[in-house]
Amino acid sequence: MIEELLPVGVAAVEAFEDRDDAALFPEEEALLARAVDKRRREFTTVRACARDALASLGFPAAPLLPGERGAPGWPRGAVGSMTHCAGYRAAAVARASDVATVGIDAEPHDALPDGVLESIALPEERVRLKNLAVGDPDVCWDRLLFSAKESVYKAWFPLTRRWLGFEEADIAIDPERRTFSARLLVEGPVADGRRLDGFEGRWIVGNGIVATVIAVPKGGDGTAPGRYGT
Protein backbone atom coordinates (compact mmCIF):
# COMPACT_ATOMS: atom_id res chain seq x y z
CA MET A 1 0.00 0.00 0.00
CA ILE A 2 2.52 2.60 1.12
CA GLU A 3 5.06 1.39 -1.44
CA GLU A 4 2.81 2.81 -4.19
CA LEU A 5 3.47 6.30 -2.86
CA LEU A 6 7.24 6.25 -2.59
CA PRO A 7 9.82 7.25 -5.20
CA VAL A 8 12.36 4.94 -6.76
CA GLY A 9 15.21 4.36 -4.31
CA VAL A 10 13.04 4.23 -1.19
CA ALA A 11 12.38 0.73 0.16
CA ALA A 12 9.20 0.07 2.13
CA VAL A 13 7.87 -2.91 4.06
CA GLU A 14 4.43 -3.04 5.67
CA ALA A 15 2.43 -5.45 7.82
CA PHE A 16 -1.30 -5.69 8.48
CA GLU A 17 -0.78 -8.18 11.30
CA ASP A 18 1.89 -8.40 13.96
CA ARG A 19 4.77 -10.75 13.21
CA ASP A 20 5.29 -13.60 15.64
CA ASP A 21 8.68 -14.44 14.13
CA ALA A 22 10.19 -11.01 14.79
CA ALA A 23 13.05 -10.76 17.29
CA LEU A 24 14.52 -7.76 19.05
CA PHE A 25 18.08 -6.84 19.93
CA PRO A 26 18.88 -6.77 23.66
CA GLU A 27 19.08 -2.96 23.58
CA GLU A 28 15.55 -2.86 22.16
CA GLU A 29 14.25 -5.44 24.64
CA ALA A 30 15.52 -3.25 27.47
CA LEU A 31 13.21 -0.45 26.35
CA LEU A 32 10.17 -2.70 26.71
CA ALA A 33 10.75 -3.93 30.25
CA ARG A 34 7.53 -2.31 31.45
CA ALA A 35 5.66 -2.12 28.15
CA VAL A 36 2.13 -3.45 27.76
CA ASP A 37 1.53 -6.15 25.15
CA LYS A 38 0.12 -3.73 22.57
CA ARG A 39 3.21 -1.52 22.74
CA ARG A 40 5.52 -4.54 22.53
CA ARG A 41 3.77 -5.91 19.44
CA GLU A 42 3.74 -2.64 17.50
CA PHE A 43 7.33 -1.80 18.49
CA THR A 44 8.56 -5.25 17.46
CA THR A 45 6.69 -5.53 14.17
CA VAL A 46 7.50 -2.06 12.90
CA ARG A 47 11.19 -2.71 13.57
CA ALA A 48 11.00 -6.00 11.74
CA CYS A 49 9.55 -4.08 8.79
CA ALA A 50 12.36 -1.53 9.04
CA ARG A 51 15.09 -4.19 9.20
CA ASP A 52 13.65 -5.97 6.16
CA ALA A 53 13.58 -2.69 4.25
CA LEU A 54 17.16 -1.90 5.27
CA ALA A 55 18.28 -5.40 4.29
CA SER A 56 16.85 -4.88 0.79
CA LEU A 57 19.26 -1.94 0.45
CA GLY A 58 22.22 -3.92 1.77
CA PHE A 59 22.29 -2.66 5.36
CA PRO A 60 23.06 -5.25 8.08
CA ALA A 61 20.60 -5.86 10.91
CA ALA A 62 21.15 -3.49 13.83
CA PRO A 63 19.23 -2.11 16.82
CA LEU A 64 16.83 0.70 15.89
CA LEU A 65 16.56 2.74 19.07
CA PRO A 66 14.38 5.79 19.66
CA GLY A 67 16.42 8.97 19.93
CA GLU A 68 15.60 12.60 20.49
CA ARG A 69 11.81 13.18 20.63
CA GLY A 70 11.33 9.48 19.86
CA ALA A 71 12.74 9.71 16.33
CA PRO A 72 14.21 6.34 15.29
CA GLY A 73 17.96 6.05 15.05
CA TRP A 74 19.02 4.69 11.67
CA PRO A 75 22.30 3.04 10.66
CA ARG A 76 24.95 5.37 9.32
CA GLY A 77 24.22 6.07 5.68
CA ALA A 78 20.46 5.47 5.96
CA VAL A 79 17.42 7.71 6.37
CA GLY A 80 13.92 6.55 7.06
CA SER A 81 10.63 6.73 8.86
CA MET A 82 8.29 4.36 10.71
CA THR A 83 4.59 4.40 11.42
CA HIS A 84 2.05 2.22 13.16
CA CYS A 85 -1.64 2.36 13.96
CA ALA A 86 -4.36 -0.17 14.65
CA GLY A 87 -4.02 -2.93 12.06
CA TYR A 88 -1.04 -1.48 10.24
CA ARG A 89 2.76 -1.15 10.61
CA ALA A 90 5.19 0.20 8.02
CA ALA A 91 8.72 1.47 7.53
CA ALA A 92 10.35 3.28 4.62
CA VAL A 93 14.12 3.68 4.25
CA ALA A 94 16.62 4.95 1.71
CA ARG A 95 20.32 5.54 1.32
CA ALA A 96 21.29 8.97 2.60
CA SER A 97 23.30 9.45 -0.60
CA ASP A 98 20.04 9.27 -2.60
CA VAL A 99 17.39 10.79 -0.34
CA ALA A 100 17.64 13.72 2.06
CA THR A 101 14.70 12.82 4.31
CA VAL A 102 11.65 10.56 4.50
CA GLY A 103 8.43 10.98 6.45
CA ILE A 104 5.55 8.49 6.50
CA ASP A 105 2.39 8.23 8.56
CA ALA A 106 -0.65 5.95 8.69
CA GLU A 107 -3.90 6.49 10.57
CA PRO A 108 -7.25 4.73 10.85
CA HIS A 109 -9.56 6.04 8.14
CA ASP A 110 -12.05 7.52 10.59
CA ALA A 111 -13.04 11.06 11.46
CA LEU A 112 -10.87 12.76 14.05
CA PRO A 113 -12.23 12.82 17.61
CA ASP A 114 -14.22 15.91 18.55
CA GLY A 115 -12.06 18.95 19.17
CA VAL A 116 -8.89 17.63 17.52
CA LEU A 117 -9.34 19.34 14.17
CA GLU A 118 -9.58 22.76 15.82
CA SER A 119 -6.26 22.15 17.54
CA ILE A 120 -4.32 21.01 14.46
CA ALA A 121 -5.80 22.91 11.51
CA LEU A 122 -5.40 26.51 10.40
CA PRO A 123 -8.60 28.41 9.54
CA GLU A 124 -7.83 28.25 5.81
CA GLU A 125 -7.20 24.51 6.06
CA ARG A 126 -10.60 23.99 7.65
CA VAL A 127 -12.23 25.86 4.76
CA ARG A 128 -10.43 23.61 2.27
CA LEU A 129 -11.56 20.50 4.14
CA LYS A 130 -15.20 21.57 3.88
CA ASN A 131 -14.82 22.01 0.12
CA LEU A 132 -13.12 18.63 -0.21
CA ALA A 133 -15.93 16.96 1.72
CA VAL A 134 -18.48 18.37 -0.71
CA GLY A 135 -16.57 16.83 -3.61
CA ASP A 136 -15.98 13.44 -1.96
CA PRO A 137 -17.72 12.79 1.36
CA ASP A 138 -16.34 9.24 1.56
CA VAL A 139 -12.82 10.40 2.43
CA CYS A 140 -12.07 11.44 6.03
CA TRP A 141 -10.31 14.61 4.98
CA ASP A 142 -9.67 15.74 8.54
CA ARG A 143 -7.78 12.53 9.32
CA LEU A 144 -5.87 12.87 6.05
CA LEU A 145 -4.82 16.38 7.04
CA PHE A 146 -3.66 15.10 10.43
CA SER A 147 -1.63 12.32 8.77
CA ALA A 148 -0.07 14.75 6.29
CA LYS A 149 1.03 17.01 9.15
CA GLU A 150 2.58 14.02 10.90
CA SER A 151 4.53 13.13 7.75
CA VAL A 152 5.69 16.74 7.44
CA TYR A 153 7.03 16.66 10.99
CA LYS A 154 8.78 13.32 10.43
CA ALA A 155 10.48 14.69 7.30
CA TRP A 156 11.31 18.00 9.03
CA PHE A 157 12.80 16.77 12.28
CA PRO A 158 15.86 14.83 10.98
CA LEU A 159 16.90 17.94 9.06
CA THR A 160 16.44 20.43 11.91
CA ARG A 161 16.31 18.55 15.24
CA ARG A 162 13.61 21.09 16.14
CA TRP A 163 9.93 20.88 16.98
CA LEU A 164 7.39 21.89 14.33
CA GLY A 165 3.90 22.72 15.53
CA PHE A 166 0.73 21.78 13.66
CA GLU A 167 0.11 25.49 13.07
CA GLU A 168 3.52 25.98 11.42
CA ALA A 169 2.72 24.17 8.18
CA ASP A 170 -0.15 25.07 5.84
CA ILE A 171 -1.29 22.02 3.89
CA ALA A 172 -3.33 21.94 0.69
CA ILE A 173 -4.63 18.56 -0.49
CA ASP A 174 -5.12 17.73 -4.17
CA PRO A 175 -7.91 15.12 -4.45
CA GLU A 176 -7.31 14.41 -8.13
CA ARG A 177 -3.57 13.81 -8.09
CA ARG A 178 -3.67 12.39 -4.56
CA THR A 179 -0.88 14.69 -3.49
CA PHE A 180 -0.52 17.40 -0.88
CA SER A 181 1.62 20.50 -0.60
CA ALA A 182 2.94 21.70 2.75
CA ARG A 183 4.00 25.34 2.95
CA LEU A 184 6.22 25.97 5.96
CA LEU A 185 5.29 29.06 7.95
CA VAL A 186 8.67 29.17 9.69
CA GLU A 187 12.17 29.16 8.24
CA GLY A 188 12.61 25.89 6.38
CA PRO A 189 15.40 23.36 6.86
CA VAL A 190 18.50 23.01 4.72
CA ALA A 191 18.71 19.78 2.73
CA ASP A 192 21.56 19.01 0.38
CA GLY A 193 22.66 22.66 0.48
CA ARG A 194 19.19 24.00 -0.36
CA ARG A 195 16.78 25.88 1.86
CA LEU A 196 13.35 24.20 1.72
CA ASP A 197 10.22 26.28 2.09
CA GLY A 198 7.88 23.31 1.97
CA PHE A 199 7.33 19.68 1.14
CA GLU A 200 5.37 17.79 -1.49
CA GLY A 201 3.72 14.53 -0.46
CA ARG A 202 1.39 11.79 -1.65
CA TRP A 203 -1.53 10.00 -0.01
CA ILE A 204 -3.66 6.90 -0.31
CA VAL A 205 -6.78 5.49 1.33
CA GLY A 206 -7.47 1.75 1.50
CA ASN A 207 -7.97 -1.20 3.81
CA GLY A 208 -9.41 1.11 6.44
CA ILE A 209 -6.17 3.13 6.53
CA VAL A 210 -5.13 6.58 5.32
CA ALA A 211 -1.41 6.89 4.63
CA THR A 212 0.79 9.83 3.65
CA VAL A 213 4.42 10.03 2.57
CA ILE A 214 7.11 12.59 1.89
CA ALA A 215 10.48 11.77 0.33
CA VAL A 216 12.92 14.51 -0.67
CA PRO A 217 15.50 13.22 -3.17
CA LYS A 218 19.03 14.54 -3.00
CA GLY A 219 19.28 17.50 -5.29
CA GLY A 220 15.53 18.13 -4.94
CA ASP A 221 13.97 21.30 -3.61
CA GLY A 222 11.43 19.59 -1.37
CA THR A 223 8.50 20.49 -3.59
CA ALA A 224 9.16 17.88 -6.27
CA PRO A 225 8.01 14.36 -5.42
CA GLY A 226 10.76 12.71 -7.48
CA ARG A 227 10.56 9.65 -9.74
CA TYR A 228 7.82 7.28 -8.67
CA GLY A 229 7.57 3.61 -9.45
CA THR A 230 4.44 1.95 -10.82
Buried (B, 14 or more C-beta within 10 A) or exposed (E): BBBBBBBEBBBBBBBEEBBEEBEBBEEBBEBEEEBEEEEBBBBBBBBBBBBBBBBEBEBEBBBBBEEEEEBBEBBEEBBBBBBBBEBBBBBBBBBBEBBBBBBBBBBBBEEBEEEBBEEBBBEEBBEBBEEBBEEEEEBBBBBBBBBBBBBBBBBBBBBBEEEBEBBBBBBBBEBEEBBBBBEBBBEBBEBBEBEBBBBBBBBBBEEEBBBBBBBBBBEBBBBEBBEEEE
